[in-house]
Amino acid sequence: MHTDEHTAEELNGMGYRNWKGERYTAKRVRSTRQTYGLPSYRERERKRLRDQGFTDAAEMADRLGLHEGSVRKMGKTADDPRVERAVIRTEGRIYCMYRANDHDELASRTPGDDGMNPQSTGEIPKAQQGAS
């Protein structure tokens, strides 16, 4: 991973200095990168993941017809096979992208398709309760 901070550390470790003879900092690396139009680590990773079919949570929520928070929860817990999550860690921040499972039948499922009642409260319905 080559974040601006790691790049500065490597340049300094190899003995490089800027035109004033000063050590590199993440801010100086970022400024140089932006001046020359070079993508950041996060931008490169986002592009790589997008090329693999990953999107952000809002796009995935729209695709699946769910709330954005639901997509994040499904990706984080891995309880739902419809969503896969990729994590990009950059300088103390975490950025997540999501991809729908390749199986279209899973992506189009609605709650209850697995035979479970999504609104189950654990109570026995009155129609099934026996009279005593």
VEXSEDREN-479120 format. One record per residue (C-alpha): residue number from 1; residue in three letters; x, y, z. Coordinates in Angstrom, 3 decimals. Layout:
BEGIN
pos code u v w
NUM ALA X Y Z
...
! end
This chain:
BEGIN
pos code u v w
1 MET 0.000 0.000 0.000
2 HIS 1.493 3.328 -1.009
3 THR -0.415 6.088 0.712
4 ASP 1.075 9.571 0.670
5 GLU 2.458 8.951 4.148
6 HIS 4.115 5.662 3.159
7 THR 5.521 7.217 -0.004
8 ALA 7.077 10.025 2.047
9 GLU 8.621 7.469 4.416
10 GLU 10.098 5.510 1.509
11 LEU 11.495 8.598 -0.216
12 ASN 13.087 9.768 3.036
13 GLY 14.424 6.264 3.711
14 MET 16.129 6.243 0.306
15 GLY 17.728 9.613 1.086
16 TYR 15.673 11.747 -1.294
17 ARG 14.908 15.358 -0.384
18 ASN 12.842 18.069 -2.048
19 TRP 14.379 20.973 -3.969
20 LYS 14.999 22.828 -0.677
21 GLY 16.797 19.812 0.808
22 GLU 13.897 19.114 3.190
23 ARG 12.497 15.707 4.066
24 TYR 9.267 14.618 2.383
25 THR 5.988 14.722 4.274
26 ALA 2.611 13.253 3.310
27 LYS 1.438 16.797 2.552
28 ARG 4.343 17.400 0.164
29 VAL 3.804 14.069 -1.579
30 ARG 0.073 14.823 -1.926
31 SER 0.827 18.268 -3.368
32 THR 3.288 16.806 -5.899
33 ARG 0.852 14.034 -6.820
34 GLN -1.971 16.538 -7.367
35 THR 0.260 18.895 -9.367
36 TYR 1.099 16.118 -11.815
37 GLY -2.391 14.575 -11.842
38 LEU -1.316 11.283 -10.254
39 PRO -4.068 9.253 -8.547
40 SER -3.951 8.540 -4.830
41 TYR -3.817 5.024 -3.416
42 ARG -7.544 5.215 -2.637
43 GLU -8.362 6.383 -6.173
44 ARG -6.322 3.545 -7.687
45 GLU -7.966 0.985 -5.415
46 ARG -11.458 2.347 -6.149
47 LYS -10.812 2.035 -9.876
48 ARG -9.445 -1.493 -9.478
49 LEU -12.492 -2.544 -7.446
50 ARG -14.931 -0.823 -9.837
51 ASP -13.317 -2.774 -12.666
52 GLN -14.196 -5.917 -10.664
53 GLY -17.850 -4.853 -10.292
54 PHE -17.771 -3.184 -6.874
55 THR -19.803 -0.027 -6.202
56 ASP -20.412 2.232 -3.231
57 ALA -23.183 1.474 -0.723
58 ALA -25.657 3.952 -2.255
59 GLU -25.367 2.414 -5.726
60 MET -25.675 -1.114 -4.347
61 ALA -28.714 -0.142 -2.255
62 ASP -30.382 1.299 -5.347
63 ARG -29.592 -1.841 -7.357
64 LEU -30.997 -4.188 -4.702
65 GLY -33.886 -1.937 -3.686
66 LEU -32.640 -1.682 -0.105
67 HIS -31.618 1.052 2.302
68 GLU -27.938 2.063 2.228
69 GLY -27.525 1.071 5.887
70 SER -28.854 -2.402 5.124
71 VAL -26.220 -2.882 2.416
72 ARG -23.474 -1.825 4.836
73 LYS -24.764 -4.213 7.492
74 MET -25.043 -7.138 5.059
75 GLY -21.511 -6.522 3.810
76 LYS -20.074 -6.130 7.288
77 THR -21.627 -9.218 8.846
78 ALA -21.470 -11.469 5.757
79 ASP -24.784 -12.984 6.912
80 ASP -26.429 -12.283 3.575
81 PRO -24.958 -13.914 0.457
82 ARG -26.257 -11.093 -1.762
83 VAL -23.479 -8.627 -0.886
84 GLU -19.678 -8.881 -0.759
85 ARG -17.591 -6.100 0.823
86 ALA -14.079 -4.888 0.007
87 VAL -12.227 -2.592 2.415
88 ILE -9.694 0.072 1.472
89 ARG -7.648 1.326 4.433
90 THR -5.934 4.668 3.930
91 GLU -4.153 6.793 6.513
92 GLY -6.456 5.981 9.411
93 ARG -9.660 5.875 7.344
94 ILE -11.656 2.938 6.083
95 TYR -13.496 3.066 2.779
96 CYS -15.817 0.215 1.749
97 MET -17.153 -0.894 -1.610
98 TYR -19.766 -3.543 -2.294
99 ARG -20.497 -6.089 -5.020
100 ALA -23.669 -8.069 -5.573
101 ASN -23.296 -11.817 -5.553
102 ASP -22.981 -13.303 -9.054
103 HIS -26.155 -15.301 -8.577
104 ASP -29.021 -13.206 -9.948
105 GLU -31.564 -15.326 -8.129
106 LEU -29.987 -14.336 -4.793
107 ALA -29.893 -10.638 -5.714
108 SER -33.588 -10.674 -6.612
109 ARG -34.784 -12.494 -3.499
110 THR -37.320 -10.834 -1.295
111 PRO -37.570 -11.344 2.470
112 GLY -39.223 -14.672 3.187
113 ASP -37.966 -16.476 0.052
114 ASP -35.898 -18.759 2.269
115 GLY -39.042 -20.097 3.925
116 MET -38.552 -17.981 7.009
117 ASN -41.155 -15.428 8.011
118 PRO -39.309 -12.072 8.092
119 GLN -41.907 -10.630 10.454
120 SER -41.778 -13.479 12.925
121 THR -41.973 -12.340 16.512
122 GLY -41.488 -15.770 18.021
123 GLU -45.177 -15.904 18.994
124 ILE -47.475 -18.670 17.830
125 PRO -50.223 -17.283 15.581
126 LYS -53.673 -17.369 17.207
127 ALA -54.988 -19.667 14.444
128 GLN -52.441 -22.329 15.463
129 GLN -53.017 -22.014 19.202
130 GLY -55.127 -24.803 20.574
131 ALA -58.163 -24.097 22.726
132 SER -57.815 -25.502 26.190
! end
